[in-house]
């Protein structure tokens, strides 16, 4: 079952956030006492504060809040004096707080990463570079692993929350390869005004042939494959079958939104994890009507798929998917791309990837520095994606 991640907008969604905080921080962790069944503070009333909510089968399971610097400060200022440290930073700061999940989901693969992906995207869209926060120390190793969070002061005890806390800093412009790729958005996504994400695990079904379609999907990270003429339970990729693979920045599921008919194919998660932006019919249609550039892109996508079928070339090779994801994650060659991360995104074994990239290295299209690929000839890889 996929994890659904949304920005809490409605009164009902915000109430779910406050109730979930109570469940996590009062009932499960006993951090503080309150007679209320909801936990909130003054920053929740500010118009620019944003709460992210993760759900499974409509049940709230995790949440966090984003606050932006203003004349009243940031929530973390109530616990630690960041004033001198902030003076040394270039760029604006945001704060992530109230990060919590139900006990049964604290080791769920991709949940915290998915939450932080959504949060960092929001923070960057608001032209902020830095995240500062005070967190419970056991969380620091996880945040360091996924996004390079660093402690900037000593651990202290919070009398208000009744737990140890530690101040941290994340510089979104200086996340190392292998971590950076996870949090960078695709280059020039076709549509980018959705506040809903879905996180799938390998082999999980995203859309199923014959069902009515109410959403299209933009691949933010990972890869998906079309399953045709075989069991939807198959999780292995075979070059001899007619697969179509979607990598980051690509869209699928749009045909049912255009003609109103049932899904023509089944699409499953191909990589270890798949991060999708969800586009509802209203958003999709509004974008097509108001933005001619988007309409032209969608037309080119549909035309390219039709041409593949006419020419009996429906399959996407590992080489094509690898080139597409490498180009996008590197910003067309400007940034390095971690090898292990790339293999996971493409859903292929390292040995298989190395067989492909060895030819590219010999052709001097790419080279290897430490554990990272650097693109030397982006135009050559671009040609592979248009086969």
Secondary structure, DSSP 8 states (H G I E B T S, - for coil): --EEEEE--SHHHHHHHHHHHIIIIIIIT--S--SSS----GGGGSTT-EEEEEEETTEEEEEEEEEE--TT--GGGGTS--HHHHHT-SS-EEEEEEEEE-GGGTT-TTHHHHHHHHHHHHHHHTT--EEEEEE-GGGHHHHHHHH--EE-S--EEETTTTEEEEEEEEETT---TTTHHHHS--TT-S-----EEEEEETT-EEE-TTS---EEEEEEES-EEEE-SS-TT-----TTS--EEE-TT-EESHHHHHH----SSEEEE-SSEEEEEEEEHHHHHHHHHH-HHHHHHHHHHHHHHHHHHHTT-----HHHHHHHHHHHHTTTTTS-EEHHHHHHHHT--HHHHHHHHHHHHHTTSEEEETTEEEES-HHHHHHHHT-
